């Protein structure tokens, strides 16, 4: 369930306090934001939330704003979301906007983008960077061709990781 789950409690409090109204989500929706598991035994420690940053969200305006993409992004920011759209309809833009906002809200966290093939992983790094202006030094493309020690080092320092599901499982 990703970064929203780790910071679910602070975000829920922000919604209840009315600090996320620019999202079109009000205090009555706070119960829908997932909280951590009751015991949390298998979870890493929560990633601290930047309350000031979490009071708003940003959407890229360097390309045409399509209402359906904007709406899906808004939903994906506070709810577990599976986006199913035809090729060329903006799934990558939506993912980029969500990743960018999560990185603002959780400055100590990381975002992982999974793609089914190495060529698609490579393509998505460029597309996400272009969509939201991520600096190259914050992004890393991990492949099974990299030495395991090199991948471990990248996992420690990169904020935005792009890899295949197989590499993710192996690491």
N, C-alpha and C positions, 0 to 999 in steps of 0.2 A: 504494500500500500504506500510505500515511498515517503518522501519528505513531509507530506501533509500529516501522515500518521505520527511521525516523530514529533512534530510541533502541533499536533491536534489540539491540545489543551489551550496553549496561548492563542491560537487562531480562533478557537471557539469563544474564548473570552473577548477577543477583539470584535467578533461578530455581535456577541451579546451587548457589548458596550456601544455598538453602532458605529465603530470606526471603519467598517468595510462597506459602508453604504454605497460607495462609488461602484461597487460590483453589482449592485442591484440585489444584494442579499442582506436581509435584515435579521434582527435578533430571533425572530421566530424560526429561522432556518438553522440556528446554531446546533440544535439537537442532531442534525444530519451529519455534522462533521465528526469523523471517527475519533474516538479516544484510544489511548494505548490499551493493550491487552491488560487484563486484571492483574496478573502477576508479573508480566514483562520479563520472565525468566530468559527467554530466548532472544530478546531484543537488545540491540546496542543502546547506549545511553541516548537520550533525546538530544537532537541538535538544537542549540539555542536559537530562538527566533528574535529578529530585530523588529521590535514592536512598531517603531516609527515607519520602517519600510513596509511592514505588513498592513499598514493602514490604507495602502493604495496598491494598484497594479498598473502596469504599463503594457501597451500593445504597439507593435511596430507600425509606423506610418510611412515607411520608406517604399511601400508598395500599396496597391489599391486595397482599401479596407472592405472586405466582403462581410456582410452582416452575419451569415451563418458561421464563418470562421471566428468572428468576434464572440458570438454567443457560445460556441463550443469551448473556446478558450476560457471564457468566464466560468463556465461550469467545471471545466477540468482543473481550475485553480483550487477549488475547495471540495471536490468530490472525486472519488475513484472513477475514472472514465476510460472507456474503450472507444476510440474514434475509428469508425469504418466509413471511409469515403473512397470514391473512385480515384484512380491515378490522376494526378494533376489538379486535385481540388483543394490542396492546402494542408494536408496532414502534417507535413514538416514544419510549416509556418506555425501551426497550432502548438506543436511540440516545442519549437524554439521559444515561443512566447511564454509557455508554461515553465520551461527550464530557466529562462531569464528571470522570471518573477520569483521562482523558488530560490534562485541564487541570491536575489536581493533580500528575500525574507529570511533565509537561513545562510548567512554569510560564511559559516564554518562547514556547511554541507557540500555534498557533491551531487551532480546530476549524471545519470547514465542513459545513453541513447543506444538501444539495441536495434540492429538491422540483420536481415537473414544472410547476407553475403558480404564478403570483404569489399567488392567494388561498390556496393550500396553504402556500406559504412563510410568509405572514403568520400563518396558523393554527399552524404548527409553532413559531414563535418563542414564542408564548404557552404552548403545550403543554410545550415543553422547559423554559422558565423555571419553570413551575408544578411540573413533575416533580422538579426538582433544586434549585430555589431560586436560579437564576442572577440576579445583579443586572442590571437593565435596561441600565446603562451599559456592560456587557461584551458586550452582544448588538447585532448590527446586521443589518438587513434591507436587502439590496441588490437593486435592480431596474434594468432597462434605462432606466427613466424618470429615474433620477438622472444628473446630469452626470458624465462620466467622471472629472473631477478630484475631485468629491465621493466617488466610489467609491474612487479611489486613496487618499484620505485615510482613509476608513473601513477599508480593507485594512490600513493601517499601525497602526491603534490598537485595533480591536475584537478580542476574543479568540474570540468565537463569531459566525460569519458564516452567515446564512441567505439562500439565493438560488436562482434557477432554474439549471439546467445551462447554458442559453443565456447568461445573464449571466456565469456562471463562465468559459465558453469565451471570451467577448468580452473579459473582463478579463485 
